[in-house]
Amino acid sequence: MPSTMPLAAATATATATATGGVLTPVVFRPCLSRPLTRPPLRSSSRPFSQSTSVADPPPAPAPTGLANLSPARRLISITGRDAATFLQRSITANILTHPGPGIYAAFLSARGRILNDVFIYRDTAAFHTSPTASPETSFLIEVDAAEAAPLQARIKRYMLRSKIAVRVLDLSEATIWHAWGSPPSSSPLPTPPQTLTLADTRAPDLGHRLITPSTAPPPLALPPATYDAYRLRRILAGVPEGAAELPRDEALPLESNLDVMMGAIDFHKGCYVGQELTIRTRHQGVVRKRVLPVVLYGAGEPAPDQVEYRLGFSGGGQVAAPAGIVPVGGGRSTGKFLGGVGNVGLALCRLQPMTDLKAPPGSAKGCDPTAEFGVEGAEGVRVRAFVPEWLRQALD
């Protein structure tokens, strides 16, 4: 069921570098090969004349923040002597060779489609509450809250004779946080005891994930931030998350950029569910679409040359996600709008003609910088895709 895109606030850019916790904006011209750096962005307040009026969005978040991701995200505890081997044959990443506190990965269907994107943490803080479990055999799976029960059921269905126990943690047991700005993602994070931490490196400077007991105070002395502020920062970085932006049993791992995000896919590990199509796609090099950040703007307005959140933009209230993206004037579909905040969002875009990225043979003709694209069901709304520099570099 399509859902109307909510409004929230921030001013940021599709790719950013940490400079004392401040996001440095980077401009992307869709049909030029390299970004241009500009001074810090100011929020625009230009009216969108062809849309109905909507409430003013809240102010932009601080350069540093701590957002509570519960209850939008939930945790599943999986423990037992076979927990690691079960996960190894079920997810795209290699949990057996990863020495860190956690990984980013996906559960796939047999057809190679994404069922769930997840973070998996080593449960060294014993959130599992099992007297017989050990840190080596205990894990927490972070997943979209709406997908927690289905994923738990899937694990139980496929565990067969594996010696594991699985349950969804109650909201009263643990809280998921996301911190950004201080320190940068590449730096160690000072945290209180019984706190799990993981640097979120899906894109540069996203921040850190933290898990604490629900009865504990916030783990860091950072300004409190909203979930929408976290989501907006993630969207501007070009990082999809959850069932709305990675539709269950539809989204493909490489089109969703999992091949270049945080080691989410190990192309050399042994068999796992959905491996065949994933490996074949990579070796053939046939990836004609990618999830990219997009900017919505009004018909008749100049096309944007950067990813900028506009406080005065109200046309986003017209856009229901998911929605098709089509060339203005007619032609085949060029993508799908997946969702967003205000005038910015994420979309699954055909690399040609919507970007200047090199596309496989047989793709549409190259990028036309004058071409415009519209969103189905949103009259007068135009959309332009941008390629974050981190993604461009990863694909070079």
C-alpha positions in Angstrom: 0.0 0.0 0.0 1.6 3.3 -1.1 2.2 5.7 1.8 2.4 9.5 1.6 5.9 10.8 2.1 6.3 12.6 5.4 7.9 15.9 5.9 10.9 16.4 8.3 13.9 18.7 8.4 17.6 19.1 7.7 20.0 20.8 5.4 22.7 18.4 4.2 24.2 16.9 1.1 24.3 13.6 -0.7 27.9 13.0 0.3 29.7 14.6 3.2 33.0 14.6 5.0 33.5 15.1 8.7 35.2 18.3 9.6 34.9 18.7 13.3 31.5 17.0 13.2 30.2 19.4 10.5 28.9 18.2 7.2 30.7 19.7 4.2 28.3 20.0 1.3 29.3 18.5 -2.1 27.5 19.4 -5.3 26.8 16.8 -7.9 25.9 17.6 -11.5 24.1 14.5 -12.7 25.7 14.6 -16.2 29.2 15.7 -15.2 31.8 13.3 -14.1 33.0 14.9 -10.9 31.5 16.9 -7.9 32.0 20.6 -7.3 32.5 21.9 -3.7 30.4 24.9 -2.6 30.0 27.0 0.5 27.7 25.6 3.2 24.1 25.4 2.1 21.3 27.6 3.2 17.7 26.2 3.3 15.6 27.6 0.5 12.1 29.0 1.1 10.9 29.3 -2.5 7.2 28.4 -2.8 5.9 25.5 -4.8 2.9 27.1 -6.5 1.3 24.0 -8.0 1.0 22.1 -4.7 -1.4 22.2 -1.8 -0.2 23.9 1.3 1.4 21.8 4.1 2.7 22.5 7.6 6.1 24.0 7.9 8.8 21.3 8.6 10.8 21.5 11.8 14.3 23.1 11.8 17.4 21.3 10.6 19.2 19.0 13.1 22.4 19.9 14.8 25.7 18.9 13.4 25.8 16.3 16.2 22.9 14.3 17.4 21.7 11.1 19.1 18.5 9.6 17.8 16.4 6.8 19.3 15.6 4.4 16.4 13.2 2.3 18.5 10.5 1.4 17.7 11.2 1.8 14.0 13.9 -0.8 14.4 13.8 -4.0 16.4 16.3 -6.6 17.7 16.2 -10.4 17.4 18.3 -12.5 19.7 19.8 -15.7 18.3 21.9 -17.9 20.5 23.3 -21.4 20.6 26.3 -23.4 19.4 25.1 -23.4 15.8 24.1 -19.7 15.7 27.2 -18.5 13.8 27.1 -21.3 11.2 23.3 -20.8 10.7 23.8 -17.1 10.0 26.8 -17.8 7.7 24.6 -19.9 5.4 21.7 -17.4 5.6 23.2 -14.0 5.0 25.3 -12.3 2.3 28.2 -11.2 4.6 30.9 -13.4 6.1 30.2 -13.5 9.9 32.8 -16.2 10.5 35.8 -14.2 9.4 34.7 -10.8 10.6 36.6 -9.9 13.8 34.7 -6.7 14.7 31.7 -6.1 16.9 29.2 -6.5 14.1 28.4 -6.5 10.4 25.9 -5.2 7.8 24.3 -7.8 5.6 21.1 -9.1 4.1 18.8 -12.1 4.1 17.9 -13.1 0.5 15.2 -15.2 -1.0 16.0 -18.2 -3.1 15.5 -15.9 -6.1 18.3 -13.6 -4.9 16.0 -10.8 -3.8 16.4 -8.9 -0.6 14.1 -10.0 2.2 15.7 -8.0 5.0 18.7 -5.7 5.3 20.2 -6.1 8.8 22.9 -5.2 11.2 24.2 -8.2 13.2 26.0 -7.5 16.5 28.0 -9.9 18.7 26.0 -9.9 21.9 28.8 -9.3 24.3 26.5 -7.5 26.7 24.3 -10.5 27.2 21.0 -9.0 26.1 19.9 -12.6 25.3 19.5 -13.3 29.1 20.4 -17.0 28.5 22.5 -18.5 31.3 24.1 -21.0 29.0 25.0 -18.6 26.1 28.5 -17.2 25.5 29.6 -14.1 23.5 31.0 -16.5 20.8 27.5 -18.0 20.2 25.2 -15.0 20.8 24.1 -12.4 18.3 21.6 -9.6 17.9 19.9 -9.0 14.5 18.7 -5.4 14.0 15.9 -5.2 11.4 13.0 -3.1 10.3 10.4 -3.3 13.1 7.7 -4.4 10.7 9.9 -7.3 9.6 11.0 -8.6 13.0 8.2 -11.2 13.4 8.4 -12.5 9.8 12.2 -12.8 10.1 12.0 -14.6 13.4 9.5 -17.0 11.8 11.8 -17.6 8.8 14.7 -18.4 11.1 12.6 -20.9 13.0 11.4 -22.5 9.8 14.9 -23.0 8.4 16.8 -23.8 11.6 15.9 -27.5 11.2 18.2 -29.3 13.6 20.4 -26.4 14.3 21.0 -25.9 18.0 19.8 -22.3 18.3 17.3 -20.2 20.2 15.6 -17.2 18.6 13.3 -14.5 20.0 12.4 -10.9 19.3 13.5 -8.6 22.2 10.8 -6.5 23.8 11.1 -2.7 23.6 11.5 -2.8 27.4 14.7 -4.8 27.1 16.9 -2.8 24.7 17.1 0.5 22.8 18.7 1.1 19.5 20.5 4.5 19.0 22.3 6.3 16.2 24.9 9.0 17.0 26.6 11.3 14.5 29.0 14.1 14.4 31.2 13.5 17.5 33.4 11.6 17.1 33.5 10.7 13.4 32.5 7.2 12.3 36.2 6.2 12.0 37.0 7.1 15.6 36.4 4.9 18.7 33.3 5.7 20.6 33.5 6.2 24.4 30.4 4.5 25.8 29.1 3.2 29.2 29.3 -0.5 30.2 26.8 -2.9 28.8 26.6 -0.9 25.5 27.1 -2.4 22.1 28.6 -0.1 19.5 29.1 -0.4 15.7 30.5 2.2 13.3 28.0 2.7 10.5 30.2 2.9 7.4 27.6 2.3 4.7 28.5 5.8 3.6 31.0 8.3 4.9 30.3 9.9 8.2 26.9 8.3 8.9 27.9 7.8 12.5 27.6 4.9 15.0 24.9 2.4 16.1 24.6 1.8 19.8 22.4 -0.6 21.8 21.7 -0.1 25.5 19.4 -1.5 28.1 16.1 0.3 27.8 16.4 1.3 31.5 19.7 3.0 30.9 20.1 6.8 30.2 21.1 8.0 26.7 24.6 6.5 26.1 26.3 9.8 24.9 26.1 13.4 25.9 24.9 14.6 22.5 21.9 16.8 21.5 18.7 14.6 21.2 17.6 14.2 17.6 14.5 12.7 16.0 14.2 9.6 13.9 13.3 11.8 10.9 16.5 13.7 11.3 18.4 10.4 11.2 16.4 9.2 8.2 17.0 12.5 6.4 20.8 12.3 6.9 20.7 8.7 5.6 18.6 9.6 2.5 20.9 12.5 1.6 23.9 10.1 1.8 22.1 7.7 -0.6 21.7 4.8 1.8 18.4 2.8 1.7 17.1 1.0 4.8 14.1 -1.1 5.7 11.2 -2.6 3.8 9.9 0.7 2.4 13.2 1.5 0.6 14.3 -2.1 0.0 10.9 -3.7 -1.0 10.7 -7.3 0.4 11.4 -10.0 -2.2 11.7 -7.3 -5.0 14.9 -5.3 -4.4 18.2 -6.8 -5.8 21.4 -6.5 -3.7 23.6 -4.9 -6.3 20.9 -2.5 -7.4 20.5 -1.5 -3.8 24.3 -0.9 -3.5 24.9 -3.6 -1.0 28.0 -4.6 -3.0 29.7 -1.4 -2.1 28.4 -0.8 1.5 30.2 -2.0 4.5 31.2 -5.4 3.2 27.6 -6.4 3.1 28.3 -9.0 0.4 31.2 -11.5 0.5 31.6 -12.7 -3.0 34.1 -15.4 -1.9 32.3 -17.1 0.9 30.5 -20.5 0.7 26.9 -21.1 -0.2 24.1 -19.0 1.2 20.5 -18.6 0.2 20.2 -16.4 -2.9 23.9 -16.6 -3.7 23.6 -17.9 -7.3 21.9 -14.8 -8.8 24.0 -12.4 -6.8 27.3 -14.0 -8.0 26.1 -14.3 -11.6 25.0 -10.6 -11.7 28.4 -9.5 -10.4 30.4 -11.6 -12.8 28.3 -10.5 -15.8 28.5 -6.9 -14.7 24.9 -6.2 -15.7 23.6 -3.7 -13.2 21.5 -1.2 -15.1 19.8 0.4 -12.0 21.0 1.7 -8.7 19.4 3.3 -5.6 20.3 7.0 -5.7 19.4 10.2 -3.8 17.0 12.4 -5.7 15.6 15.9 -5.5 12.0 16.8 -6.2 11.3 20.3 -7.7 8.4 22.0 -9.5 7.7 22.1 -13.2 9.0 25.3 -14.6 11.7 25.7 -11.9 15.4 25.4 -12.8 16.6 21.9 -12.3 18.6 21.6 -9.1 22.4 21.1 -9.4 22.9 19.8 -5.9 21.1 17.7 -3.2 19.6 20.4 -1.0 16.7 20.1 1.5 14.3 23.0 0.9 12.4 24.1 4.0 9.7 25.8 1.8 9.1 22.9 -0.6 5.6 21.5 -0.2 5.3 19.4 -3.3 6.6 16.3 -1.5 3.2 16.0 0.2 1.8 15.1 -3.2 4.1 12.2 -3.8 3.0 8.8 -2.7 5.7 6.1 -2.5 6.4 3.9 -4.3 5.8 5.7 -7.6 7.1 5.3 -11.1 9.5 7.8 -12.6 9.0 8.6 -16.3 10.5 11.1 -18.8 8.6 14.3 -19.3 6.9 14.1 -22.7 6.6 10.3 -22.7 8.8 7.2 -22.9 9.7 4.1 -20.9 9.9 4.1 -17.2 13.3 5.2 -15.9 12.9 4.4 -12.2 10.9 4.1 -9.1 10.6 6.7 -6.3 11.0 4.7 -3.0 10.2 7.4 -0.4 11.7 10.5 1.1 11.5 13.5 3.4 10.2 16.8 1.9 11.8 17.5 -1.4 14.6 14.8 -1.1 14.3 11.0 -1.3 15.6 7.8 -2.7 14.8 6.2 -6.0 15.8 3.2 -8.0 17.1 4.8 -11.1 18.2 3.6 -14.5 21.9 4.6 -14.8 21.1 5.7 -18.3 19.6 8.1 -19.0 19.3 9.5 -15.5 23.0 9.7 -14.7 26.4 9.8 -16.4 27.6 6.6 -14.8 28.7 4.0 -17.3 26.0 1.5 -18.0 26.2 -2.0 -19.4 25.9 -2.6 -23.2 22.4 -2.5 -24.4 21.3 0.3 -22.0 19.6 3.4 -23.1 21.5 6.2 -24.7 23.7 8.4 -22.5 22.7 11.2 -20.1 21.0 14.3 -21.6 21.6 17.2 -19.1 18.4 18.9 -20.4 16.1 15.9 -19.9 13.5 16.1 -17.2 11.7 13.3 -15.4 8.4 13.3 -13.6 6.8 11.2 -10.8 3.6 9.3 -11.7 0.6 10.5 -9.8 2.2 13.8 -8.8 1.3 16.4 -11.5 3.8 19.2 -11.8 6.6 17.5 -9.8 9.9 16.8 -11.4 12.7 14.6 -10.1 16.5 14.6 -10.6 18.9 11.9 -9.5 22.4 12.5 -8.1 25.4 10.1 -7.7 27.2 10.4 -4.3 30.9 10.6 -4.6 31.4 7.6 -2.4 29.3 5.5 -4.7 31.0 6.9 -7.8 34.4 6.0 -6.4 33.3 2.6 -5.4 32.0 1.9 -8.9 35.1 3.2 -10.8 
